[in-house]
Amino acid sequence: MTGKSIITIKGVKEGLVFQLDDQCDFVELLDELSAKLDKHGQQFNGPIVHIFIKLGARQLSEEDKERLKAILRKQGNLLVQSIESDPPEADPDAKPAAHLHTMTGIIRSGQTVEYEGHLLLIGDVNPGGTIRCSGDVYVLGALRGSVHAGTQGNAEAIIAASLMRPTQLRIADIISRPPDEWASAEPWMEYAFLNEGKMSIDKLSGLGRHRKEVMLFKGV
């Protein structure tokens, strides 16, 4: 590789900073590092020198970090203090992970609970009680009131309950069928979702077919 050096060494108060190019091939980088130490070995003689390695945007496995350290260990007085990469740039198109809120208790008639993100309720929603969330709603209990999931227009949101007996379900802008159509004697947990713009219901075990990706909640 010609032109700009792929390894830059800078002296600081604490020791030496090795700035390693993050675009070249890693094997080429190791070869260059080894050659540079062999060529200038006498300059590193003397007392212990603390080494700080900067990788730029390059991300290395622990195994590759050990390969770097092994080359530096050949020069007996070089002590690696840190190997750091720049934090990865945030994807401007990536959506922030929705927070999962948890609560226990009963949502009674006249009571409205609203959350930004997902909600896991361990309890019941009585007739006249209401839940509104921008994400999913999971009720580990009887759902006999009203739930609006995806309040900010998220049509991928779902509503799940151990006992599905709602007075009304709403996902984004779609409102559920008449309440008597939700009556089910089945003992399993069910969830409501939008299918081609219409409200549908299925066993919660079928969620994997509805969503190809498994959701990961943060901040539980």
Residue frames as a rotation matrix with the C-alpha (Angstrom) as fourth column:
MET 1
0.585 0.811 0.000 0.00
0.811 -0.585 0.000 0.00
0.000 0.000 -1.000 0.00
THR 2
-0.505 -0.783 0.363 1.46
0.794 -0.586 -0.161 3.35
0.339 0.206 0.918 -0.99
GLY 3
-0.033 0.468 0.883 0.81
0.041 -0.882 0.469 6.90
0.999 0.051 0.010 0.09
LYS 4
0.201 0.212 0.956 -0.55
-0.839 -0.467 0.280 7.54
0.506 -0.858 0.084 3.55
SER 5
-0.830 -0.541 -0.135 0.86
-0.357 0.702 -0.616 5.28
0.428 -0.463 -0.776 6.26
ILE 6
0.093 0.911 -0.403 -1.66
-0.066 0.409 0.910 2.84
0.993 -0.058 0.098 7.64
ILE 7
0.431 -0.018 -0.902 -0.11
0.869 0.277 0.410 3.14
0.243 -0.961 0.135 11.11
THR 8
0.159 -0.340 0.927 0.46
-0.073 -0.940 -0.332 6.46
0.985 -0.015 -0.174 12.85
ILE 9
0.119 -0.216 -0.969 2.25
0.929 0.369 0.031 6.64
0.351 -0.904 0.244 16.20
LYS 10
0.203 0.033 0.979 1.78
-0.062 -0.997 0.047 9.70
0.977 -0.070 -0.200 18.38
GLY 11
-0.635 -0.497 -0.591 3.34
0.573 0.210 -0.792 10.43
0.518 -0.842 0.151 21.74
VAL 12
0.391 0.741 0.547 1.06
-0.073 -0.567 0.820 11.57
0.918 -0.360 -0.167 24.56
LYS 13
0.007 -0.384 0.923 1.60
-0.915 -0.374 -0.149 12.21
0.403 -0.844 -0.354 28.25
GLU 14
0.549 0.338 0.764 0.42
-0.705 0.679 0.205 8.71
-0.449 -0.652 0.611 29.16
GLY 15
-0.024 -0.570 0.821 2.51
0.161 0.809 0.566 6.87
-0.987 0.146 0.072 26.54
LEU 16
-0.906 -0.282 -0.315 2.02
-0.273 -0.178 0.945 6.20
-0.323 0.943 0.084 22.82
VAL 17
0.205 0.977 0.060 -1.14
-0.359 0.132 -0.924 6.18
-0.911 0.168 0.378 20.71
PHE 18
-0.875 -0.370 0.311 -1.14
0.108 0.476 0.873 3.79
-0.471 0.797 -0.377 17.73
GLN 19
0.060 0.886 -0.459 -3.72
-0.596 -0.337 -0.729 5.01
-0.801 0.317 0.508 15.21
LEU 20
-0.697 -0.308 0.647 -4.46
0.187 0.794 0.579 2.12
-0.692 0.524 -0.496 12.85
ASP 21
-0.763 0.396 -0.510 -6.05
-0.644 -0.401 0.652 2.53
0.053 0.826 0.561 9.44
ASP 22
-0.361 0.717 0.596 -9.60
-0.306 0.513 -0.802 1.17
-0.881 -0.472 0.034 9.40
GLN 23
0.529 0.588 -0.612 -9.91
-0.740 -0.033 -0.672 0.63
-0.416 0.808 0.418 5.64
CYS 24
-0.211 -0.705 -0.678 -7.01
-0.917 0.382 -0.112 -1.65
0.338 0.598 -0.727 4.78
ASP 25
0.441 0.287 -0.850 -6.97
-0.137 0.958 0.252 -5.44
0.887 0.005 0.462 5.02
PHE 26
0.883 -0.024 0.468 -6.42
-0.469 -0.061 0.881 -6.60
0.007 -0.998 -0.065 8.60
VAL 27
0.726 -0.664 0.180 -3.62
0.626 0.746 0.229 -9.02
-0.287 -0.053 0.957 7.69
GLU 28
0.238 -0.625 0.744 -1.85
0.607 -0.502 -0.616 -6.20
0.758 0.598 0.260 5.85
LEU 29
0.614 0.064 0.787 -2.24
-0.439 -0.801 0.408 -4.08
0.657 -0.595 -0.463 8.97
LEU 30
0.937 -0.270 0.220 -0.66
-0.051 0.519 0.853 -6.77
-0.344 -0.811 0.473 11.16
ASP 31
0.476 -0.792 0.381 2.25
0.876 0.391 -0.282 -7.20
0.074 0.468 0.881 8.73
GLU 32
0.277 -0.331 0.902 2.84
0.221 -0.891 -0.395 -3.44
0.935 0.309 -0.173 8.66
LEU 33
0.823 0.079 0.562 2.75
-0.498 -0.376 0.782 -3.23
0.273 -0.923 -0.270 12.45
SER 34
0.833 -0.531 0.156 5.23
0.369 0.743 0.558 -6.07
-0.412 -0.407 0.815 12.81
ALA 35
0.297 -0.733 0.612 7.55
0.861 -0.071 -0.504 -4.53
0.413 0.676 0.610 10.20
LYS 36
0.474 -0.065 0.878 7.39
-0.120 -0.993 -0.008 -1.10
0.872 -0.102 -0.478 11.82
LEU 37
0.919 -0.123 0.374 8.30
-0.371 0.044 0.927 -2.50
-0.130 -0.991 -0.005 15.23
ASP 38
0.634 -0.726 0.267 11.20
0.711 0.682 0.168 -4.50
-0.304 0.083 0.949 13.76
LYS 39
0.268 -0.516 0.813 12.51
0.682 -0.494 -0.539 -1.47
0.680 0.699 0.219 11.88
HIS 40
0.063 -0.165 0.984 12.23
-0.348 -0.928 -0.134 1.00
0.936 -0.334 -0.116 14.75
GLY 41
0.555 0.221 -0.802 12.72
0.496 0.686 0.532 -1.44
0.668 -0.693 0.271 17.63
GLN 42
-0.425 -0.832 -0.357 15.57
0.810 -0.174 -0.561 0.55
0.405 -0.527 0.747 19.12
GLN 43
-0.607 0.248 0.755 13.31
-0.216 -0.966 0.144 3.59
0.765 -0.076 0.640 19.52
PHE 44
0.468 0.877 0.112 11.07
-0.430 0.115 0.895 1.58
0.772 -0.467 0.431 21.86
ASN 45
-0.071 -0.566 -0.821 13.86
0.579 0.647 -0.496 0.32
0.812 -0.511 0.282 24.11
GLY 46
-0.723 -0.285 0.629 13.95
-0.293 -0.699 -0.653 1.39
0.626 -0.656 0.422 27.71
PRO 47
-0.874 0.404 0.268 11.34
-0.220 0.163 -0.962 1.53
-0.433 -0.900 -0.054 30.49
ILE 48
-0.451 0.798 0.400 7.75
0.784 0.569 -0.249 0.34
-0.426 0.201 -0.882 30.14
VAL 49
-0.943 0.235 -0.234 5.73
-0.318 -0.839 0.442 2.31
-0.092 0.491 0.866 27.57
HIS 50
-0.330 0.911 0.247 1.95
0.201 0.324 -0.924 2.32
-0.922 -0.255 -0.290 27.75
ILE 51
-0.999 -0.012 0.045 0.26
0.046 -0.058 0.997 1.74
-0.010 0.998 0.059 24.38
PHE 52
-0.193 0.973 -0.125 -3.23
-0.100 -0.146 -0.984 2.93
-0.976 -0.178 0.125 23.43
ILE 53
-0.900 -0.139 0.414 -4.53
0.348 0.342 0.873 1.45
-0.263 0.929 -0.260 20.17
LYS 54
-0.178 0.831 -0.527 -7.16
-0.433 -0.547 -0.716 3.33
-0.884 0.100 0.457 18.15
LEU 55
-0.563 -0.006 0.826 -8.91
0.502 0.792 0.348 1.25
-0.656 0.611 -0.443 15.49
GLY 56
-0.881 0.349 -0.320 -11.12
-0.472 -0.697 0.540 3.93
-0.035 0.626 0.779 13.97
ALA 57
0.066 0.991 -0.115 -14.30
-0.998 0.065 -0.013 2.42
-0.006 0.115 0.993 12.57
ARG 58
-0.300 -0.239 -0.924 -12.82
-0.425 0.900 -0.095 -1.09
0.854 0.364 -0.371 12.48
GLN 59
0.481 0.475 0.737 -14.48
-0.877 0.272 0.397 -3.61
-0.012 -0.837 0.547 14.83
LEU 60
-0.374 -0.723 -0.581 -12.34
-0.642 0.654 -0.400 -6.53
0.669 0.223 -0.708 16.00
SER 61
0.715 0.492 -0.496 -13.13
-0.039 0.737 0.675 -9.83
0.698 -0.463 0.546 17.67
GLU 62
0.803 -0.427 0.416 -11.34
-0.491 -0.076 0.868 -10.72
-0.339 -0.901 -0.271 20.90
GLU 63
0.619 -0.580 0.530 -9.22
0.593 0.787 0.168 -13.18
-0.515 0.210 0.831 18.92
ASP 64
0.457 -0.433 0.777 -8.02
0.675 -0.399 -0.620 -10.47
0.578 0.808 0.110 16.52
LYS 65
0.804 -0.184 0.565 -7.30
-0.438 -0.826 0.355 -8.13
0.402 -0.533 -0.745 19.42
GLU 66
0.745 -0.545 0.385 -5.06
-0.061 0.519 0.852 -10.83
-0.665 -0.658 0.354 20.87
ARG 67
0.507 -0.564 0.652 -3.22
0.862 0.343 -0.373 -11.04
-0.013 0.751 0.660 17.54
LEU 68
0.613 -0.247 0.750 -2.53
0.046 -0.937 -0.346 -7.32
0.788 0.247 -0.564 17.78
LYS 69
0.821 -0.260 0.508 -1.31
-0.566 -0.263 0.781 -7.62
-0.069 -0.929 -0.363 21.37
ALA 70
0.760 -0.538 0.365 0.95
0.425 0.836 0.348 -10.57
-0.492 -0.109 0.864 20.50
ILE 71
0.461 -0.603 0.651 2.85
0.680 -0.231 -0.696 -8.47
0.570 0.764 0.303 17.96
LEU 72
0.516 -0.219 0.828 3.34
-0.391 -0.920 0.001 -5.66
0.762 -0.324 -0.560 20.47
ARG 73
0.932 -0.141 0.335 4.45
-0.267 0.360 0.894 -8.08
-0.246 -0.922 0.298 23.19
LYS 74
0.657 -0.739 0.146 7.48
0.697 0.523 -0.490 -9.00
0.286 0.423 0.860 21.07
GLN 75
-0.176 -0.646 0.743 8.83
0.037 -0.758 -0.651 -5.60
0.984 -0.087 0.157 22.09
GLY 76
-0.304 0.058 -0.951 9.16
0.758 0.619 -0.205 -6.40
0.577 -0.783 -0.232 25.78
ASN 77
-0.850 -0.099 -0.517 8.64
0.455 -0.633 -0.627 -2.90
-0.266 -0.768 0.583 27.15
LEU 78
-0.762 0.645 0.058 5.36
-0.451 -0.594 0.666 -2.14
0.464 0.482 0.744 25.31
LEU 79
-0.854 0.515 -0.077 2.28
0.385 0.525 -0.759 -2.59
-0.350 -0.678 -0.646 27.49
VAL 80
-0.651 0.683 0.331 -1.12
0.209 -0.258 0.943 -2.39
0.730 0.683 0.025 25.77
GLN 81
-0.942 0.329 -0.066 -3.53
-0.058 -0.354 -0.933 -0.39
-0.331 -0.875 0.353 27.92
SER 82
0.016 0.999 -0.029 -6.55
-0.126 -0.027 -0.992 -0.25
-0.992 0.019 0.126 25.60
ILE 83
-0.936 -0.100 0.338 -7.84
0.317 0.185 0.930 -1.18
-0.155 0.978 -0.141 22.15
GLU 84
-0.267 0.862 -0.432 -10.72
0.155 -0.404 -0.902 1.05
-0.951 -0.307 -0.026 21.12
SER 85
-0.628 0.215 0.748 -13.02
0.769 0.028 0.638 1.39
0.116 0.976 -0.183 18.13
ASP 86
-0.906 0.414 0.082 -15.17
-0.413 -0.910 0.034 4.38
0.089 -0.003 0.996 17.29
PRO 87
-0.413 0.836 0.361 -18.84
0.000 0.397 -0.918 3.84
-0.911 -0.379 -0.163 18.22
PRO 88
-0.645 0.205 0.736 -20.83
0.754 0.333 0.567 2.73
-0.129 0.920 -0.370 15.17
GLU 89
-0.947 0.319 -0.046 -22.77
-0.321 -0.918 0.233 5.48
0.032 0.235 0.971 13.45
ALA 90
-0.418 0.880 0.226 -26.48
0.025 0.260 -0.965 5.48
-0.908 -0.398 -0.131 14.15
ASP 91
-0.746 0.287 0.601 -28.70
0.664 0.250 0.705 4.50
0.052 0.925 -0.377 11.25
PRO 92
-0.912 0.387 -0.136 -30.85
-0.353 -0.909 -0.222 7.59
-0.209 -0.155 0.965 10.56
ASP 93
-0.319 0.828 -0.461 -33.60
-0.676 0.142 0.723 5.34
0.664 0.542 0.514 9.17
ALA 94
-0.665 0.031 -0.746 -33.60
0.372 0.880 -0.295 2.97
0.648 -0.474 -0.597 12.15
LYS 95
0.307 0.839 0.450 -36.61
-0.238 -0.390 0.889 3.16
0.922 -0.380 0.080 14.40
PRO 96
-0.549 -0.511 0.661 -35.88
-0.751 -0.046 -0.659 3.39
0.367 -0.858 -0.359 18.13
ALA 97
-0.699 0.264 -0.665 -36.77
0.332 0.943 0.024 0.27
0.633 -0.204 -0.747 20.09
ALA 98
0.140 0.847 0.513 -40.10
-0.360 -0.439 0.823 0.64
0.922 -0.300 0.243 21.83
HIS 99
-0.774 -0.379 0.508 -40.08
-0.576 0.087 -0.813 0.50
0.263 -0.921 -0.286 25.60
LEU 100
-0.197 0.701 -0.686 -42.03
0.264 0.712 0.651 -2.26
0.944 -0.053 -0.326 27.34
HIS 101
-0.468 0.169 0.867 -43.97
-0.792 -0.515 -0.327 -1.02
0.392 -0.840 0.375 30.36
THR 102
-0.512 0.355 -0.782 -45.26
0.393 0.907 0.154 -3.50
0.764 -0.228 -0.604 32.92
MET 103
-0.574 0.375 0.727 -48.02
-0.757 -0.582 -0.297 -2.98
0.312 -0.721 0.618 35.44
THR 104
-0.804 0.370 -0.465 -50.15
0.454 0.888 -0.078 -5.10
0.384 -0.273 -0.882 37.72
GLY 105
-0.779 0.585 -0.226 -53.68
-0.079 -0.449 -0.890 -4.60
-0.622 -0.675 0.396 38.92
ILE 106
-0.191 0.831 0.522 -57.16
0.916 0.342 -0.208 -4.04
-0.351 0.439 -0.827 37.53
ILE 107
-1.000 0.015 0.028 -58.18
-0.001 -0.903 0.431 -1.28
0.031 0.430 0.902 35.12
ARG 108
-0.516 0.848 -0.124 -61.65
0.608 0.260 -0.750 -0.44
-0.604 -0.462 -0.649 36.30
SER 109
0.195 0.716 0.671 -64.65
0.969 -0.247 -0.018 1.22
0.153 0.653 -0.742 34.64
GLY 110
0.975 0.223 0.027 -63.92
0.221 -0.974 0.050 4.85
0.037 -0.043 -0.998 33.86
GLN 111
0.418 -0.898 -0.137 -60.15
-0.129 -0.208 0.970 4.40
-0.899 -0.388 -0.202 34.14
THR 112
0.983 -0.183 -0.012 -57.87
0.000 0.067 -0.998 5.03
0.184 0.981 0.066 31.14
VAL 113
0.407 -0.912 0.051 -54.22
0.160 0.126 0.979 3.95
-0.899 -0.391 0.197 30.97
GLU 114
0.992 -0.116 -0.053 -51.98
-0.083 -0.264 -0.961 5.43
0.097 0.957 -0.272 28.27
TYR 115
0.374 -0.921 0.104 -48.38
0.154 0.172 0.973 4.55
-0.914 -0.348 0.206 27.42
GLU 116
0.552 -0.403 -0.730 -45.79
-0.834 -0.289 -0.471 5.36
-0.021 0.868 -0.496 24.78
GLY 117
-0.632 -0.759 -0.154 -44.46
-0.764 0.644 -0.034 1.96
0.125 0.096 -0.988 23.70
HIS 118
-0.279 0.477 -0.833 -45.68
-0.049 0.859 0.509 -1.53
0.959 0.183 -0.217 24.61
LEU 119
-0.179 0.286 0.941 -47.66
-0.966 -0.231 -0.113 -2.54
0.185 -0.930 0.318 27.70
LEU 120
-0.506 0.082 -0.859 -47.73
0.140 0.990 0.012 -5.80
0.851 -0.115 -0.512 29.62
LEU 121
-0.139 0.564 0.814 -50.63
-0.905 -0.407 0.128 -5.79
0.403 -0.719 0.566 32.10
ILE 122
-0.808 -0.040 -0.588 -50.70
0.184 0.931 -0.315 -8.54
0.560 -0.363 -0.745 34.68
GLY 123
-0.738 0.651 -0.180 -54.34
0.034 -0.230 -0.973 -8.22
-0.674 -0.723 0.148 35.63
ASP 124
-0.209 0.789 0.578 -57.76
0.931 0.341 -0.128 -7.54
-0.298 0.512 -0.806 34.13
VAL 125
-0.992 0.124 0.011 -59.40
-0.113 -0.931 0.346 -4.80
0.053 0.342 0.938 32.12
ASN 126
-0.513 0.858 -0.001 -62.99
0.495 0.295 -0.818 -4.42
-0.701 -0.420 -0.576 33.35
PRO 127
0.009 0.610 0.792 -65.87
0.966 -0.211 0.152 -3.23
0.259 0.764 -0.591 31.14
GLY 128
0.941 0.325 0.099 -65.57
0.304 -0.936 0.179 0.56
0.151 -0.138 -0.979 30.84
GLY 129
0.422 -0.877 -0.231 -61.78
0.056 -0.229 0.972 0.41
-0.905 -0.423 -0.047 31.37
THR 130
0.998 -0.055 0.015 -59.50
0.005 -0.180 -0.984 1.58
0.057 0.982 -0.179 28.55
ILE 131
0.189 -0.982 0.012 -55.89
0.406 0.089 0.910 1.04
-0.894 -0.167 0.415 27.46
ARG 132
0.999 -0.006 -0.033 -54.18
-0.032 -0.455 -0.890 3.20
-0.010 0.890 -0.455 24.85
CYS 133
0.282 -0.955 0.090 -50.63
0.133 0.132 0.982 2.42
-0.950 -0.265 0.164 23.66
SER 134
0.344 -0.239 -0.908 -48.51
-0.862 -0.463 -0.205 3.37
-0.372 0.854 -0.365 20.69
GLY 135
-0.660 -0.633 -0.405 -47.21
-0.731 0.666 0.150 -0.22
0.175 0.395 -0.902 20.57
ASP 136
-0.388 0.471 -0.792 -48.55
0.059 0.870 0.489 -3.66
0.920 0.143 -0.366 21.53
VAL 137
-0.102 0.396 0.913 -50.80
-0.976 -0.216 -0.015 -4.50
0.191 -0.893 0.408 24.47
TYR 138
-0.451 -0.067 -0.890 -50.51
-0.004 0.997 -0.073 -7.82
0.892 -0.029 -0.450 26.34
VAL 139
0.037 0.558 0.829 -53.07
-0.940 -0.261 0.218 -8.59
0.338 -0.787 0.516 29.04
LEU 140
-0.757 -0.250 -0.604 -52.28
-0.030 0.936 -0.350 -11.56
0.653 -0.246 -0.717 31.28
GLY 141
-0.767 0.639 -0.062 -55.84
0.085 0.006 -0.996 -11.68
-0.636 -0.770 -0.059 32.50
ALA 142
-0.056 0.861 0.506 -59.34
0.919 0.243 -0.311 -10.97
-0.391 0.447 -0.805 31.25
LEU 143
-0.972 -0.185 -0.144 -59.80
0.101 -0.884 0.456 -8.24
-0.212 0.428 0.878 28.67
ARG 144
-0.204 0.974 0.097 -63.39
0.956 0.220 -0.195 -7.05
-0.211 0.053 -0.976 28.96
GLY 145
0.291 0.252 -0.923 -62.87
0.212 -0.958 -0.195 -3.35
-0.933 -0.139 -0.332 28.30
SER 146
0.993 0.067 0.095 -61.46
0.111 -0.299 -0.948 -1.35
-0.036 0.952 -0.304 25.38
VAL 147
0.157 -0.986 -0.054 -57.93
0.398 0.013 0.917 -1.36
-0.904 -0.166 0.395 23.98
HIS 148
0.995 -0.014 -0.099 -56.39
-0.094 -0.453 -0.886 0.86
-0.033 0.891 -0.452 21.32
ALA 149
0.276 -0.944 0.182 -52.95
0.465 0.296 0.834 -0.33
-0.841 -0.146 0.520 20.22
GLY 150
-0.437 -0.523 0.732 -50.79
0.894 -0.162 0.418 1.46
-0.100 0.837 0.538 17.65
THR 151
0.396 0.723 -0.567 -52.30
0.682 -0.644 -0.345 4.81
-0.614 -0.250 -0.748 18.58
GLN 152
0.035 -0.468 -0.883 -49.76
-0.328 -0.840 0.432 6.66
-0.944 0.275 -0.182 16.42
GLY 153
0.510 0.327 -0.796 -50.71
-0.837 -0.028 -0.547 4.72
-0.201 0.945 0.259 13.32
ASN 154
-0.625 -0.779 0.041 -48.66
-0.761 0.620 0.190 1.54
-0.174 0.088 -0.981 13.84
ALA 155
0.371 0.830 -0.416 -50.69
-0.906 0.421 0.033 -1.06
0.202 0.365 0.909 11.92
GLU 156
-0.154 -0.507 -0.848 -48.24
-0.236 0.852 -0.467 -3.79
0.960 0.128 -0.251 13.00
ALA 157
-0.660 -0.069 0.748 -49.28
-0.743 -0.088 -0.664 -3.51
0.112 -0.994 0.006 16.64
ILE 158
-0.392 0.546 -0.741 -51.16
0.141 0.831 0.538 -6.37
0.909 0.106 -0.403 18.27
ILE 159
-0.125 0.426 0.896 -53.51
-0.956 -0.292 0.006 -6.86
0.264 -0.856 0.444 21.23
ALA 160
-0.401 -0.075 -0.913 -53.20
-0.029 0.997 -0.069 -10.09
0.915 -0.001 -0.403 23.21
ALA 161
-0.126 0.403 0.907 -55.15
-0.970 -0.242 -0.027 -11.38
0.208 -0.883 0.421 26.20
SER 162
-0.960 -0.164 0.226 -55.54
-0.234 0.915 -0.330 -14.53
-0.153 -0.369 -0.917 28.25
LEU 163
-0.306 0.928 0.212 -59.31
0.790 0.372 -0.487 -14.08
-0.531 0.018 -0.847 27.98
MET 164
-0.990 -0.119 0.072 -60.48
0.137 -0.739 0.659 -12.05
-0.025 0.663 0.749 25.00
ARG 165
-0.104 0.994 -0.025 -63.90
0.994 0.103 -0.048 -10.49
-0.046 -0.030 -0.999 25.76
PRO 166
-0.878 -0.394 -0.272 -63.43
0.408 -0.913 0.005 -6.84
-0.250 -0.107 0.962 24.72
THR 167
0.252 0.908 -0.335 -66.11
0.429 -0.415 -0.802 -4.21
-0.868 0.058 -0.494 24.32
GLN 168
0.993 0.005 -0.122 -63.94
-0.109 -0.419 -0.902 -2.72
-0.056 0.908 -0.415 21.57
LEU 169
0.176 -0.973 0.148 -60.52
0.616 0.226 0.754 -3.31
-0.768 -0.041 0.639 20.01
ARG 170
0.990 0.055 -0.132 -58.73
-0.062 -0.665 -0.744 -0.80
-0.129 0.745 -0.655 17.83
ILE 171
0.127 -0.977 0.173 -55.39
0.695 0.212 0.687 -1.05
-0.707 0.033 0.706 16.05
ALA 172
-0.902 -0.403 0.155 -54.18
0.413 -0.701 0.581 2.14
-0.126 0.589 0.799 14.38
ASP 173
-0.726 0.660 -0.190 -57.36
-0.670 -0.742 -0.019 3.42
-0.153 0.113 0.982 12.73
ILE 174
-0.432 0.558 -0.708 -59.14
-0.288 0.659 0.695 0.06
0.855 0.504 -0.124 12.38
ILE 175
-0.349 0.441 0.827 -61.90
-0.930 -0.051 -0.365 -0.72
-0.119 -0.896 0.427 14.87
SER 176
-0.951 -0.137 0.278 -62.85
-0.154 0.987 -0.042 -4.29
-0.269 -0.083 -0.960 15.75
ARG 177
-0.566 0.782 -0.262 -65.91
0.085 0.371 0.925 -6.27
0.820 0.501 -0.276 14.84
PRO 178
0.334 0.770 0.544 -68.99
-0.605 -0.268 0.750 -6.32
0.723 -0.579 0.376 17.14
PRO 179
-0.274 -0.547 0.791 -68.07
-0.962 0.139 -0.236 -7.61
0.019 -0.825 -0.564 20.65
ASP 180
0.502 0.528 0.685 -70.15
-0.605 0.780 -0.158 -10.80
-0.618 -0.335 0.711 20.38
GLU 181
0.870 -0.223 -0.440 -67.95
-0.289 0.493 -0.821 -11.98
0.400 0.841 0.364 17.51
TRP 182
-0.135 -0.975 0.178 -65.00
-0.755 -0.016 -0.656 -12.21
0.642 -0.223 -0.734 19.90
ALA 183
0.441 0.356 0.824 -66.71
-0.853 0.451 0.262 -14.75
-0.278 -0.818 0.503 22.14
SER 184
0.072 -0.491 -0.868 -64.56
-0.529 0.719 -0.451 -17.88
0.845 0.492 -0.208 22.35
ALA 185
0.895 0.290 0.338 -64.66
-0.440 0.461 0.771 -20.84
0.068 -0.839 0.540 24.71
GLU 186
0.555 -0.747 -0.366 -61.08
0.306 0.592 -0.745 -21.81
0.773 0.302 0.557 23.89
PRO 187
0.875 -0.173 -0.452 -58.63
0.452 -0.043 0.891 -21.90
-0.173 -0.984 0.041 26.84
TRP 188
-0.014 -0.987 0.158 -55.63
0.995 0.001 0.095 -20.44
-0.094 0.159 0.983 25.05
MET 189
-0.084 -0.148 -0.985 -54.29
0.233 -0.964 0.125 -16.90
-0.969 -0.219 0.115 24.90
GLU 190
0.359 0.300 0.884 -55.35
0.922 0.034 -0.386 -15.02
-0.146 0.953 -0.264 21.76
TYR 191
-0.484 -0.481 -0.731 -54.19
0.321 -0.875 0.363 -11.92
-0.814 -0.059 0.578 19.95
ALA 192
0.691 0.707 0.152 -55.82
0.491 -0.304 -0.816 -9.48
-0.531 0.638 -0.557 17.56
PHE 193
-0.478 -0.846 -0.236 -53.97
0.262 -0.393 0.881 -8.08
-0.839 0.359 0.409 14.54
LEU 194
0.326 0.548 -0.770 -54.64
-0.585 -0.523 -0.620 -6.41
-0.743 0.652 0.150 11.24
ASN 195
-0.453 -0.359 0.816 -54.79
0.400 0.736 0.546 -8.61
-0.797 0.574 -0.190 8.17
GLU 196
-0.694 0.117 0.711 -55.19
0.676 -0.237 0.698 -6.72
0.250 0.964 0.086 4.89
GLY 197
-0.796 0.286 0.534 -56.82
-0.262 -0.957 0.121 -3.84
0.546 -0.043 0.837 6.72
LYS 198
0.331 0.943 -0.031 -59.25
-0.424 0.178 0.888 -5.97
0.843 -0.280 0.459 8.71
MET 199
-0.115 -0.310 0.944 -59.16
-0.993 0.064 -0.100 -7.08
-0.029 -0.949 -0.315 12.34
SER 200
0.298 0.141 -0.944 -58.37
-0.297 0.954 0.049 -10.77
0.907 0.265 0.327 12.80
ILE 201
0.399 -0.153 0.904 -57.79
-0.905 0.089 0.415 -13.04
-0.143 -0.984 -0.103 15.79
ASP 202
0.360 -0.365 -0.859 -55.54
-0.244 0.851 -0.464 -16.05
0.900 0.377 0.217 16.31
LYS 203
0.885 -0.199 -0.422 -53.92
0.464 0.464 0.755 -18.12
0.045 -0.863 0.503 19.04
LEU 204
0.765 -0.633 -0.119 -50.87
-0.547 -0.736 0.398 -16.35
-0.340 -0.239 -0.909 20.47
SER 205
0.142 -0.727 0.672 -48.77
0.146 0.687 0.712 -19.35
-0.979 -0.003 0.203 19.44
GLY 206
0.456 0.097 0.885 -49.38
0.867 0.174 -0.466 -18.23
-0.199 0.980 -0.005 15.86
LEU 207
0.815 -0.133 -0.565 -47.60
-0.067 -0.988 0.136 -14.90
-0.576 -0.073 -0.814 16.37
GLY 208
-0.194 -0.972 0.131 -44.46
0.002 0.134 0.991 -16.31
-0.981 0.193 -0.024 14.80
ARG 209
-0.245 0.177 0.953 -46.32
0.926 0.335 0.176 -16.74
-0.288 0.926 -0.246 11.52
HIS 210
0.785 0.615 0.082 -47.64
0.617 -0.759 -0.208 -13.19
-0.065 0.214 -0.975 11.69
ARG 211
0.796 -0.597 -0.100 -44.26
-0.578 -0.799 0.163 -11.65
-0.177 -0.072 -0.982 12.48
LYS 212
0.764 -0.559 -0.321 -41.15
0.176 0.660 -0.731 -13.01
0.620 0.502 0.603 10.83
GLU 213
-0.345 -0.907 0.243 -38.91
-0.025 -0.250 -0.968 -11.24
0.938 -0.339 0.064 13.31
VAL 214
0.220 0.330 -0.918 -38.97
0.895 0.305 0.325 -11.80
0.387 -0.894 -0.228 17.06
MET 215
0.546 0.037 0.837 -39.38
-0.083 -0.992 0.098 -8.52
0.834 -0.123 -0.538 18.91
LEU 216
-0.250 -0.670 -0.699 -36.81
0.835 0.217 -0.506 -7.64
0.491 -0.710 0.505 21.56
PHE 217
0.770 0.562 0.302 -38.05
0.303 -0.738 0.603 -5.38
0.561 -0.373 -0.739 24.31
LYS 218
-0.419 -0.908 0.011 -35.70
0.502 -0.241 -0.831 -3.05
0.757 -0.343 0.557 26.15
GLY 219
-0.740 0.000 0.673 -36.09
-0.420 -0.781 -0.463 -1.50
0.525 -0.625 0.578 29.51
VAL 220
0.154 0.812 -0.563 -38.34
0.160 0.542 0.825 -4.19
0.975 -0.217 -0.047 31.01
